[in-house]
Amino acid sequence: MTVRLRAPDRRRQLLDATRPRFARSGYRGTTTAELAKAAGITVPILYRHFDGKLDLFLVLIDDAASSLLESWRHAVETVEDPRRRLAALIDVTAASGSSAEARVLLRAMNEQESEPAIAATLRRAVRRLHGLLAAELRRSRVLDAETPAAAVASLLLQLSVGSALLPAGRAATRGLISRVLDLESD
């Protein structure tokens, strides 16, 4: 028996229930029937809230980026010192690399070439993540005037993706980033 929820609550429930499935199998590797089953609903109920599997995946990409941004902002919200803020942000960025949200974004990266809507949604999501990292880098003043914060933010995102793919390297990656940005001397 399906529990009746208000539309916004059902959408949230569907996102939460389908995130692990998409994180594990990706867009192409997951069927609508599997998503409905994971959410404990029928396929018609899924279609009441999303136009289809692609729409659900696109919303999930945005939701994953929002969730990561929220956790990153939460990690720095009470830290005043700009260098310590950056260190805290690097810690949470490296740690979030293995989260279901990060795995959804990784799956989207793998599938963006076959689906233009996934590519466009992923680009917007990555720009949001990149923007926060670049802003914190500028605020921290750890970079010299010749080193663009946007380029270093891109490198940090790439390292986060790499550490997500190779979790054993997460601590080493965090340590290397800290040394390169001279954050350990604080």
PAMARZA-161701 format. One record per atom (N, C-alpha, C): atom name; residue number from 1; x, y, z. Coordinates in steps of 0.2 Angstrom, whole numbers, always signed. Each point is the difference from the previous one (the first is absolute). Layout:
BEGIN
R/CA/NUM/X/Y/Z
...
END
This chain:
BEGIN
R/N/1/+4/-6/+0
R/CA/1/-4/+6/+0
R/C/1/+4/+6/+0
R/N/2/-1/+5/-4
R/CA/2/+4/+6/-1
R/C/2/-3/+5/+5
R/N/3/+4/+3/+4
R/CA/3/-2/+6/+4
R/C/3/-1/+6/-4
R/N/4/-5/+3/+1
R/CA/4/-2/+6/-3
R/C/4/+4/+6/+3
R/N/5/+4/+4/-4
R/CA/5/+4/+5/+2
R/C/5/-2/+7/-4
R/N/6/+1/+5/+3
R/CA/6/-1/+7/-4
R/C/6/+5/-1/-6
R/N/7/-1/+4/-6
R/CA/7/+4/+0/-6
R/C/7/+8/+1/+2
R/N/8/+1/+6/+4
R/CA/8/+7/+2/+1
R/C/8/+3/-6/+4
R/N/9/-3/-3/+5
R/CA/9/+2/-5/+4
R/C/9/+2/-6/-4
R/N/10/-5/-2/-4
R/CA/10/+1/-6/-4
R/C/10/+6/+1/-5
R/N/11/+1/+6/-3
R/CA/11/+6/+1/-4
R/C/11/+6/+0/+4
R/N/12/+1/+2/+6
R/CA/12/+5/+0/+4
R/C/12/+2/-8/+2
R/N/13/-6/-3/+1
R/CA/13/+1/-7/+2
R/C/13/+3/-4/-6
R/N/14/-3/+1/-6
R/CA/14/+3/-3/-6
R/C/14/+7/+2/-2
R/N/15/+2/+6/+1
R/CA/15/+7/+1/-1
R/C/15/+5/-3/+5
R/N/16/-2/+0/+7
R/CA/16/+3/-4/+5
R/C/16/+1/-8/-1
R/N/17/-6/-2/-3
R/CA/17/+0/-8/-1
R/C/17/+3/-2/-6
R/N/18/+1/+4/-5
R/CA/18/+3/-2/-6
R/C/18/+7/+2/-1
R/N/19/+2/+5/+4
R/CA/19/+7/+2/+0
R/C/19/+5/-6/+1
R/N/20/-1/-5/+4
R/CA/20/+5/-5/+1
R/C/20/+0/-5/-7
R/N/21/-6/+0/-2
R/CA/21/+0/-5/-7
R/C/21/+3/+4/-5
R/N/22/-1/+6/-1
R/CA/22/+4/+4/-6
R/C/22/+7/+0/+2
R/N/23/+2/+1/+6
R/CA/23/+7/+0/+2
R/C/23/+4/-6/-2
R/N/24/-4/-6/+1
R/CA/24/+3/-6/-1
R/C/24/+0/-2/-8
R/N/25/-5/+1/-3
R/CA/25/-1/-2/-7
R/C/25/+0/+5/-5
R/N/26/-1/+6/+2
R/CA/26/+0/+6/-5
R/C/26/-7/+0/-4
R/N/27/+0/+5/-4
R/CA/27/-7/+1/-4
R/C/27/-1/-6/-4
R/N/28/+4/-2/-5
R/CA/28/-1/-5/-4
R/C/28/-1/-7/+3
R/N/29/+3/-1/+5
R/CA/29/+0/-6/+4
R/C/29/-6/-1/+5
R/N/30/-4/+4/+0
R/CA/30/-6/+0/+4
R/C/30/-6/+0/-4
R/N/31/-5/-4/+2
R/CA/31/-7/+0/-3
R/C/31/-5/+4/+4
R/N/32/-5/+3/-3
R/CA/32/-5/+3/+4
R/C/32/-3/-4/+5
R/N/33/-1/-7/-2
R/CA/33/-3/-4/+4
R/C/33/+4/-1/+7
R/N/34/+7/-1/-1
R/CA/34/+4/+0/+5
R/C/34/+0/+6/+5
R/N/35/-1/+6/-3
R/CA/35/+0/+6/+4
R/C/35/-7/+0/+4
R/N/36/-5/-2/-3
R/CA/36/-7/+0/+3
R/C/36/+1/-5/+6
R/N/37/+3/-6/-1
R/CA/37/+0/-5/+5
R/C/37/+4/+3/+6
R/N/38/+6/+3/-2
R/CA/38/+4/+3/+5
R/C/38/-3/+5/+5
R/N/39/-5/+4/-3
R/CA/39/-4/+5/+3
R/C/39/-6/-3/+3
R/N/40/-2/-7/-1
R/CA/40/-5/-3/+3
R/C/40/-7/+3/-3
R/N/41/+0/+2/-6
R/CA/41/-6/+2/-4
R/C/41/-1/-3/-6
R/N/42/-5/+2/-4
R/CA/42/-1/-3/-7
R/C/42/+3/+5/-5
R/N/43/+1/-3/-6
R/CA/43/+3/+4/-5
R/C/43/-5/+6/-2
R/N/44/-6/-1/+0
R/CA/44/-5/+6/-1
R/C/44/+1/+6/+5
R/N/45/+1/-2/+6
R/CA/45/+1/+5/+5
R/C/45/+7/+4/-1
R/N/46/+5/-4/-2
R/CA/46/+6/+4/-2
R/C/46/-1/+5/-6
R/N/47/-4/-2/-5
R/CA/47/-2/+4/-5
R/C/47/-4/+6/+2
R/N/48/-4/+0/+5
R/CA/48/-3/+5/+3
R/C/48/+4/+6/+2
R/N/49/+6/-2/+2
R/CA/49/+5/+5/+3
R/C/49/+5/+2/-4
R/N/50/+2/-4/-5
R/CA/50/+6/+1/-5
R/C/50/-3/-2/-7
R/N/51/+3/+3/-5
R/CA/51/-2/-1/-7
R/C/51/+3/-7/-2
R/N/52/+4/-3/+4
R/CA/52/+3/-6/-2
R/C/52/+7/-1/+4
R/N/53/+3/-5/-2
R/CA/53/+7/-2/+3
R/C/53/+5/+6/-1
R/N/54/+0/+3/-6
R/CA/54/+5/+5/-2
R/C/54/-2/+6/+5
R/N/55/-6/+2/+0
R/CA/55/-2/+6/+4
R/C/55/+2/-1/+8
R/N/56/-1/-6/+2
R/CA/56/+2/-2/+7
R/C/56/+7/+1/+1
R/N/57/+4/-3/-5
R/CA/57/+8/+0/+1
R/C/57/+2/+7/-1
R/N/58/-3/+4/-4
R/CA/58/+3/+7/+0
R/C/58/-2/+4/+6
R/N/59/-6/-1/+3
R/CA/59/-1/+3/+6
R/C/59/+5/-2/+6
R/N/60/+1/-7/-1
R/CA/60/+5/-3/+5
R/C/60/+7/+3/+0
R/N/61/+2/+2/-6
R/CA/61/+7/+3/-1
R/C/61/+0/+6/+3
R/N/62/-5/+5/-1
R/CA/62/-1/+6/+3
R/C/62/+0/-1/+8
R/N/63/-4/-5/+2
R/CA/63/-1/-1/+7
R/C/63/+7/-2/+3
R/N/64/+3/-4/-3
R/CA/64/+7/-2/+3
R/C/64/+5/+5/+0
R/N/65/+0/+5/-5
R/CA/65/+4/+6/+1
R/C/65/-2/+4/+6
R/N/66/-7/+1/+0
R/CA/66/-2/+4/+6
R/C/66/+2/-3/+7
R/N/67/-1/-6/+0
R/CA/67/+2/-4/+6
R/C/67/+7/+1/+2
R/N/68/+5/-1/-5
R/CA/68/+7/+1/+1
R/C/68/+1/+7/+2
R/N/69/-3/+5/-4
R/CA/69/+2/+7/+2
R/C/69/-3/+2/+7
R/N/70/-5/-3/+2
R/CA/70/-3/+1/+7
R/C/70/+5/-3/+5
R/N/71/+3/-6/-1
R/CA/71/+5/-3/+5
R/C/71/+6/+4/+0
R/N/72/+2/+3/-6
R/CA/72/+6/+4/-1
R/C/72/+0/+6/+4
R/N/73/-6/+4/-1
R/CA/73/-1/+6/+4
R/C/73/-1/-1/+7
R/N/74/-3/-6/+2
R/CA/74/-1/-1/+7
R/C/74/+7/-1/+3
R/N/75/+5/-3/-3
R/CA/75/+6/-1/+2
R/C/75/+4/+6/+2
R/N/76/-1/+6/-4
R/CA/76/+3/+6/+1
R/C/76/-4/+5/+4
R/N/77/-6/-1/+1
R/CA/77/-4/+6/+2
R/C/77/+2/+3/+7
R/N/78/+3/-4/+4
R/CA/78/+2/+3/+7
R/C/78/+8/+1/+0
R/N/79/+3/-1/-5
R/CA/79/+7/+1/-1
R/C/79/+2/+7/-2
R/N/80/+3/+5/+4
R/CA/80/+1/+6/-3
R/C/80/+7/+1/-3
R/N/81/+5/-3/+2
R/CA/81/+7/+1/-3
R/C/81/-1/-3/-8
R/N/82/+2/+4/-5
R/CA/82/-1/-2/-7
R/C/82/+4/-7/-1
R/N/83/+6/+0/+3
R/CA/83/+4/-6/-2
R/C/83/-2/-6/+3
R/N/84/-3/+0/+6
R/CA/84/-3/-5/+4
R/C/84/-7/-2/-4
R/N/85/-3/+5/-3
R/CA/85/-6/-2/-3
R/C/85/+1/-4/-6
R/N/86/+6/+2/-4
R/CA/86/+2/-4/-6
R/C/86/+2/-7/+2
R/N/87/+4/-1/+6
R/CA/87/+2/-6/+2
R/C/87/-7/-5/+2
R/N/88/-5/+3/+3
R/CA/88/-6/-3/+2
R/C/88/-3/-2/-7
R/N/89/-1/+4/-5
R/CA/89/-3/-1/-6
R/C/89/+4/-6/-4
R/N/90/+6/+0/+0
R/CA/90/+4/-5/-3
R/C/90/-2/-7/+4
R/N/91/+0/+0/+6
R/CA/91/-1/-6/+4
R/C/91/-7/-3/-2
R/N/92/-5/+5/+0
R/CA/92/-7/-3/-1
R/C/92/-1/-2/-8
R/N/93/+4/+4/-4
R/CA/93/+0/-2/-7
R/C/93/+2/-7/-1
R/N/94/+6/-1/+3
R/CA/94/+3/-7/-1
R/C/94/-4/-5/+3
R/N/95/-3/+1/+6
R/CA/95/-4/-5/+3
R/C/95/-7/-1/-4
R/N/96/-2/+5/-3
R/CA/96/-7/-1/-4
R/C/96/+1/-3/-6
R/N/97/+6/-2/-2
R/CA/97/+1/-3/-7
R/C/97/-3/-7/+0
R/N/98/-1/-3/+5
R/CA/98/-2/-7/+0
R/C/98/-8/+0/+2
R/N/99/-3/+6/+1
R/CA/99/-7/+0/+1
R/C/99/-4/-2/-6
R/N/100/-7/-2/+2
R/CA/100/-4/-1/-6
R/C/100/-1/+5/-4
R/N/101/+0/+7/+2
R/CA/101/-1/+6/-4
R/C/101/+6/+0/-5
R/N/102/+6/-1/+3
R/CA/102/+6/+1/-5
R/C/102/+0/-6/-5
R/N/103/-3/-6/+2
R/CA/103/+0/-6/-4
R/C/103/-5/+2/-6
R/N/104/-6/+3/+2
R/CA/104/-4/+2/-5
R/C/104/+3/+5/-5
R/N/105/+4/+4/+2
R/CA/105/+3/+5/-5
R/C/105/+5/-4/-4
R/N/106/+4/-5/+3
R/CA/106/+5/-4/-4
R/C/106/-4/-4/-5
R/N/107/-6/-2/+2
R/CA/107/-4/-4/-5
R/C/107/-2/+4/-6
R/N/108/-2/+6/+2
R/CA/108/-2/+5/-5
R/C/108/+6/+2/-5
R/N/109/+6/+1/+3
R/CA/109/+6/+1/-4
R/C/109/+1/-6/-5
R/N/110/-1/-6/+2
R/CA/110/+1/-5/-5
R/C/110/-6/-1/-5
R/N/111/-5/+3/+1
R/CA/111/-6/-1/-5
R/C/111/-2/+7/-3
R/N/112/+4/+5/+1
R/CA/112/-2/+7/-3
R/C/112/+1/+0/-8
R/N/113/+5/-4/-2
R/CA/113/+1/+0/-8
R/C/113/-6/-3/-4
R/N/114/-4/-5/+4
R/CA/114/-5/-3/-4
R/C/114/-7/+4/+1
R/N/115/+0/+5/+4
R/CA/115/-6/+3/+2
R/C/115/+1/+8/+1
R/N/116/-1/+4/-5
R/CA/116/+1/+7/+1
R/C/116/-3/+3/+6
R/N/117/-6/-2/+2
R/CA/117/-3/+3/+6
R/C/117/+4/-1/+6
R/N/118/+3/-6/+1
R/CA/118/+4/-2/+5
R/C/118/+6/+4/+0
R/N/119/+3/+1/-6
R/CA/119/+6/+5/+0
R/C/119/-1/+7/+2
R/N/120/-6/+2/-2
R/CA/120/-1/+7/+2
R/C/120/-2/+1/+7
R/N/121/-3/-5/+3
R/CA/121/-2/+1/+7
R/C/121/+6/-1/+4
R/N/122/+5/-5/-2
R/CA/122/+6/-1/+4
R/C/122/+4/+6/-1
R/N/123/+1/+3/-5
R/CA/123/+4/+7/-1
R/C/123/-3/+5/+5
R/N/124/-6/+1/+1
R/CA/124/-3/+5/+5
R/C/124/+2/-2/+7
R/N/125/-1/-7/+1
R/CA/125/+2/-2/+7
R/C/125/+7/+1/+2
R/N/126/+5/-2/-5
R/CA/126/+7/+1/+1
R/C/126/+2/+7/+1
R/N/127/-3/+5/-4
R/CA/127/+1/+7/+0
R/C/127/-2/+2/+7
R/N/128/-5/-2/+3
R/CA/128/-2/+2/+7
R/C/128/+5/-2/+5
R/N/129/+3/-7/+0
R/CA/129/+5/-2/+4
R/C/129/+6/+4/-1
R/N/130/+2/+1/-6
R/CA/130/+6/+3/-2
R/C/130/+0/+7/+3
R/N/131/-6/+4/-1
R/CA/131/+0/+7/+3
R/C/131/+1/+0/+7
R/N/132/-2/-4/+4
R/CA/132/+1/+0/+7
R/C/132/+7/-1/+2
R/N/133/+3/-5/-4
R/CA/133/+8/-1/+2
R/C/133/+4/+6/-2
R/N/134/-2/+3/-6
R/CA/134/+4/+5/-3
R/C/134/-1/+6/+5
R/N/135/-6/+2/+2
R/CA/135/-1/+5/+5
R/C/135/+4/-1/+7
R/N/136/+0/-6/+2
R/CA/136/+4/-1/+6
R/C/136/+7/+0/-1
R/N/137/+3/-2/-6
R/CA/137/+7/+1/-1
R/C/137/+2/+8/+0
R/N/138/-5/+4/-4
R/CA/138/+2/+7/+0
R/C/138/+0/+3/+7
R/N/139/-5/-2/+4
R/CA/139/-1/+2/+7
R/C/139/+6/-2/+4
R/N/140/+3/-6/-1
R/CA/140/+5/-2/+5
R/C/140/+7/+4/-2
R/N/141/+1/+2/-6
R/CA/141/+6/+4/-1
R/C/141/+6/-5/+0
R/N/142/-1/-6/-1
R/CA/142/+6/-5/+0
R/C/142/+3/+0/-7
R/N/143/-3/+3/-5
R/CA/143/+3/+0/-7
R/C/143/+3/+6/-1
R/N/144/+6/+0/-4
R/CA/144/+3/+6/-2
R/C/144/-4/+3/-6
R/N/145/+2/+7/-1
R/CA/145/-4/+3/-5
R/C/145/+0/-3/-7
R/N/146/+5/-4/-2
R/CA/146/+0/-3/-6
R/C/146/-4/-6/-1
R/N/147/-2/-3/+6
R/CA/147/-3/-6/-1
R/C/147/-8/+1/+1
R/N/148/-3/-2/-6
R/CA/148/-8/+1/+0
R/C/148/-4/-5/+5
R/N/149/-4/+3/+4
R/CA/149/-4/-4/+5
R/C/149/-4/-5/-4
R/N/150/-3/+2/-6
R/CA/150/-4/-4/-4
R/C/150/+4/-6/-2
R/N/151/+6/+0/-2
R/CA/151/+4/-5/-3
R/C/151/+1/-5/+6
R/N/152/+2/+3/+6
R/CA/152/+1/-5/+6
R/C/152/-6/-3/+2
R/N/153/-6/+4/+0
R/CA/153/-6/-3/+2
R/C/153/-2/-6/-5
R/N/154/+2/+0/-6
R/CA/154/-1/-5/-5
R/C/154/+4/-6/+2
R/N/155/+6/+1/+2
R/CA/155/+5/-5/+2
R/C/155/-3/-3/+6
R/N/156/-2/+3/+5
R/CA/156/-3/-3/+6
R/C/156/-6/-4/-1
R/N/157/-4/+2/-5
R/CA/157/-6/-4/-2
R/C/157/+2/-7/-3
R/N/158/+5/+1/-5
R/CA/158/+3/-6/-3
R/C/158/+3/-5/+5
R/N/159/+4/+3/+5
R/CA/159/+3/-4/+5
R/C/159/-6/-3/+5
R/N/160/-5/+3/+1
R/CA/160/-6/-3/+4
R/C/160/-3/-6/-4
R/N/161/-1/+1/-7
R/CA/161/-2/-5/-4
R/C/161/+5/-6/+0
R/N/162/+6/+1/+0
R/CA/162/+5/-5/+0
R/C/162/+0/-4/+7
R/N/163/-1/+4/+5
R/CA/163/+0/-3/+7
R/C/163/-6/-4/+1
R/N/164/-5/+2/-4
R/CA/164/-7/-4/+1
R/C/164/+1/-7/-4
R/N/165/+4/+0/-5
R/CA/165/+1/-6/-4
R/C/165/+5/-4/+4
R/N/166/+5/+3/+3
R/CA/166/+5/-4/+4
R/C/166/+0/+2/+7
R/N/167/-5/-3/+4
R/CA/167/-1/+3/+7
R/C/167/+6/-1/+4
R/N/168/+4/-5/-1
R/CA/168/+6/-1/+4
R/C/168/+5/+6/-1
R/N/169/-1/+4/-5
R/CA/169/+4/+6/-1
R/C/169/-3/+6/+3
R/N/170/-5/+0/+3
R/CA/170/-4/+6/+3
R/C/170/+5/+4/+5
R/N/171/+3/-4/+5
R/CA/171/+4/+4/+5
R/C/171/+6/+2/-3
R/N/172/+3/-3/-5
R/CA/172/+6/+2/-3
R/C/172/-1/+6/-5
R/N/173/-6/+0/-3
R/CA/173/-2/+6/-4
R/C/173/-1/+6/+4
R/N/174/-4/-1/+6
R/CA/174/-1/+6/+4
R/C/174/+7/+2/+3
R/N/175/+4/-4/+2
R/CA/175/+7/+2/+2
R/C/175/+4/+4/-5
R/N/176/+0/-3/-6
R/CA/176/+3/+4/-6
R/C/176/-3/+7/-1
R/N/177/-6/+0/-1
R/CA/177/-4/+7/-1
R/C/177/+2/+5/+6
R/N/178/+0/-3/+6
R/CA/178/+2/+5/+5
R/C/178/+7/+2/+0
R/N/179/+5/-4/-2
R/CA/179/+7/+2/-1
R/C/179/+1/+5/-6
R/N/180/-3/-2/-5
R/CA/180/+0/+5/-6
R/C/180/-3/+7/+1
R/N/181/-5/+0/+4
R/CA/181/-3/+6/+2
R/C/181/+3/+3/+6
R/N/182/+5/-3/+3
R/CA/182/+3/+2/+6
R/C/182/-5/+1/+6
R/N/183/-5/-5/+1
R/CA/183/-5/+1/+5
R/C/183/+3/-3/+7
R/N/184/+4/-5/-1
R/CA/184/+3/-4/+6
R/C/184/+4/+4/+5
R/N/185/+2/+6/-2
R/CA/185/+5/+4/+4
R/C/185/-4/+4/+5
R/N/186/-7/+0/+0
R/CA/186/-4/+4/+4
R/C/186/-1/-3/+7
END
